[in-house]
Amino acid sequence: MSDLTELDKGVEIFANWQTVLFCTAIYLITQLIRTLVENLPRSKKFSEGWVWKTVLLPFGPIGTGVGLIFICKQFPWPLPVANILSAKIMYGAACGVGCGWMFARIREWFGVAADSNNPLMQRLGSKVTKRGASSTPPSNAFGPKPKNKIKWWGRHKKGE
Protein backbone atom coordinates (compact mmCIF):
# COMPACT_ATOMS: atom_id res chain seq x y z
CA MET A 1 0.00 0.00 0.00
CA SER A 2 2.91 2.37 0.60
CA ASP A 3 3.92 2.09 -3.09
CA LEU A 4 0.61 3.65 -4.10
CA THR A 5 1.15 6.49 -1.66
CA GLU A 6 4.53 7.24 -3.23
CA LEU A 7 2.96 7.06 -6.69
CA ASP A 8 0.28 9.54 -5.60
CA LYS A 9 2.99 11.99 -4.51
CA GLY A 10 4.69 11.64 -7.89
CA VAL A 11 1.44 12.18 -9.79
CA GLU A 12 0.62 15.14 -7.52
CA ILE A 13 3.63 17.03 -8.88
CA PHE A 14 2.53 16.90 -12.52
CA ALA A 15 -1.27 16.52 -12.40
CA ASN A 16 -2.32 19.98 -11.22
CA TRP A 17 -3.21 23.43 -12.51
CA GLN A 18 0.29 24.79 -11.86
CA THR A 19 1.80 22.34 -14.34
CA VAL A 20 -0.78 23.21 -17.00
CA LEU A 21 -0.08 26.92 -16.51
CA PHE A 22 3.69 26.39 -16.50
CA CYS A 23 3.63 24.26 -19.67
CA THR A 24 1.41 26.81 -21.38
CA ALA A 25 3.96 29.52 -20.56
CA ILE A 26 6.78 27.31 -21.91
CA TYR A 27 4.85 26.74 -25.13
CA LEU A 28 4.00 30.41 -25.64
CA ILE A 29 7.54 31.64 -25.01
CA THR A 30 9.08 28.92 -27.19
CA GLN A 31 6.62 29.60 -29.99
CA LEU A 32 7.30 33.35 -29.79
CA ILE A 33 11.05 32.82 -30.02
CA ARG A 34 10.63 30.33 -32.87
CA THR A 35 8.34 32.67 -34.82
CA LEU A 36 10.72 35.60 -34.39
CA VAL A 37 13.80 33.64 -35.40
CA GLU A 38 12.18 32.01 -38.42
CA ASN A 39 10.52 35.17 -39.75
CA LEU A 40 13.05 37.94 -39.19
CA PRO A 41 14.87 38.80 -42.43
CA ARG A 42 18.33 38.71 -40.86
CA SER A 43 17.80 35.32 -39.25
CA LYS A 44 16.65 33.37 -42.35
CA LYS A 45 20.09 31.84 -42.84
CA PHE A 46 20.37 30.96 -39.15
CA SER A 47 16.90 29.36 -39.00
CA GLU A 48 17.82 27.08 -41.90
CA GLY A 49 21.09 25.99 -40.32
CA TRP A 50 22.12 22.86 -38.50
CA VAL A 51 22.43 24.46 -35.05
CA TRP A 52 18.87 25.79 -35.11
CA LYS A 53 17.23 22.64 -36.44
CA THR A 54 19.11 19.96 -34.51
CA VAL A 55 20.12 21.67 -31.27
CA LEU A 56 18.04 24.72 -30.44
CA LEU A 57 14.61 23.59 -31.66
CA PRO A 58 14.55 20.26 -29.79
CA PHE A 59 16.13 21.63 -26.61
CA GLY A 60 14.41 25.04 -26.68
CA PRO A 61 11.43 24.06 -24.51
CA ILE A 62 13.72 22.42 -21.95
CA GLY A 63 15.87 25.54 -21.71
CA THR A 64 12.77 27.71 -21.49
CA GLY A 65 11.39 25.58 -18.65
CA VAL A 66 14.63 25.78 -16.70
CA GLY A 67 14.95 29.50 -17.43
CA LEU A 68 11.44 30.18 -16.15
CA ILE A 69 12.44 28.63 -12.82
CA PHE A 70 14.84 31.51 -12.21
CA ILE A 71 12.58 34.23 -13.61
CA CYS A 72 9.28 33.32 -11.92
CA LYS A 73 10.04 33.89 -8.25
CA GLN A 74 6.39 34.27 -7.15
CA PHE A 75 4.96 31.33 -9.14
CA PRO A 76 2.86 28.97 -6.96
CA TRP A 77 5.03 25.87 -7.35
CA PRO A 78 3.59 22.44 -6.50
CA LEU A 79 4.32 21.59 -2.86
CA PRO A 80 6.86 18.78 -3.37
CA VAL A 81 9.17 21.07 -5.40
CA ALA A 82 8.37 24.44 -3.84
CA ASN A 83 11.43 24.85 -1.59
CA ILE A 84 14.17 22.88 -3.36
CA LEU A 85 16.04 24.52 -6.25
CA SER A 86 17.26 21.26 -7.82
CA ALA A 87 13.71 19.87 -7.72
CA LYS A 88 12.45 23.03 -9.45
CA ILE A 89 15.12 22.66 -12.14
CA MET A 90 14.12 19.04 -12.74
CA TYR A 91 10.45 20.08 -12.77
CA GLY A 92 11.16 22.81 -15.35
CA ALA A 93 13.17 20.42 -17.52
CA ALA A 94 10.49 17.71 -17.29
CA CYS A 95 7.75 20.19 -18.20
CA GLY A 96 9.89 21.41 -21.11
CA VAL A 97 10.41 17.86 -22.36
CA GLY A 98 6.69 17.13 -22.09
CA CYS A 99 5.75 20.39 -23.79
CA GLY A 100 8.24 19.86 -26.63
CA TRP A 101 7.09 16.28 -27.12
CA MET A 102 3.43 17.26 -27.21
CA PHE A 103 4.13 20.12 -29.63
CA ALA A 104 5.99 17.75 -31.99
CA ARG A 105 3.18 15.17 -31.83
CA ILE A 106 0.51 17.79 -32.52
CA ARG A 107 2.48 19.17 -35.50
CA GLU A 108 2.94 15.62 -36.78
CA TRP A 109 -0.77 14.88 -36.33
CA PHE A 110 -1.79 18.03 -38.21
CA GLY A 111 0.64 17.15 -40.99
CA VAL A 112 -0.68 13.60 -41.30
CA ALA A 113 -4.29 14.78 -41.04
CA ALA A 114 -3.65 17.37 -43.76
CA ASP A 115 -2.59 14.55 -46.09
CA SER A 116 -6.08 13.05 -45.74
CA ASN A 117 -9.09 14.42 -47.60
CA ASN A 118 -10.46 16.44 -44.67
CA PRO A 119 -10.61 20.10 -45.84
CA LEU A 120 -10.47 21.55 -42.31
CA MET A 121 -7.36 19.54 -41.47
CA GLN A 122 -5.80 20.49 -44.79
CA ARG A 123 -6.20 24.18 -43.95
CA LEU A 124 -4.93 23.72 -40.39
CA GLY A 125 -2.16 21.40 -41.49
CA SER A 126 -0.93 23.77 -44.17
CA LYS A 127 -0.57 26.50 -41.55
CA VAL A 128 1.17 24.23 -39.06
CA THR A 129 3.51 22.45 -41.47
CA LYS A 130 4.39 25.32 -43.80
CA ARG A 131 7.77 25.82 -42.11
CA GLY A 132 9.21 22.73 -43.75
CA ALA A 133 7.72 19.91 -41.70
CA SER A 134 6.18 17.11 -43.67
CA SER A 135 4.65 13.76 -42.88
CA THR A 136 6.66 12.11 -45.67
CA PRO A 137 10.40 12.30 -46.29
CA PRO A 138 11.65 14.01 -49.45
CA SER A 139 12.32 11.77 -52.44
CA ASN A 140 16.09 12.21 -52.12
CA ALA A 141 16.19 11.65 -48.34
CA PHE A 142 18.14 8.42 -48.62
CA GLY A 143 20.69 9.57 -51.16
CA PRO A 144 20.72 9.30 -54.94
CA LYS A 145 19.07 6.34 -56.60
CA PRO A 146 21.50 3.71 -57.86
CA LYS A 147 22.08 3.67 -61.62
CA ASN A 148 22.01 -0.10 -61.93
CA LYS A 149 19.44 -2.27 -60.26
CA ILE A 150 20.87 -5.43 -58.79
CA LYS A 151 18.80 -8.57 -59.09
CA TRP A 152 19.75 -10.85 -56.24
CA TRP A 153 18.36 -13.95 -57.89
CA GLY A 154 20.55 -13.86 -60.93
CA ARG A 155 22.73 -11.84 -63.24
CA HIS A 156 21.65 -8.41 -64.32
CA LYS A 157 22.22 -6.37 -67.41
CA LYS A 158 23.53 -2.84 -67.32
CA GLY A 159 20.88 -0.21 -67.88
CA GLU A 160 17.99 -2.20 -66.39
HELIX and SHEET records of a PDB file:
HELIX    1   1 SER A    2  PHE A   14  1                                  13    
HELIX    2   2 TRP A   17  ASN A   39  1                                  23    
HELIX    3   3 PRO A   41  SER A   43  5                                   3    
HELIX    4   4 LYS A   44  SER A   47  1                                   4    
HELIX    5   5 TRP A   50  VAL A   51  1                                   2    
HELIX    6   6 TRP A   52  LEU A   56  3                                   5    
HELIX    7   7 LEU A   57  ILE A   71  1                                  15    
HELIX    8   8 LEU A   79  VAL A   81  5                                   3    
HELIX    9   9 LEU A   85  ASP A  115  1                                  31    
HELIX   10  10 PRO A  119  VAL A  128  1                                  10    
END                                                                             
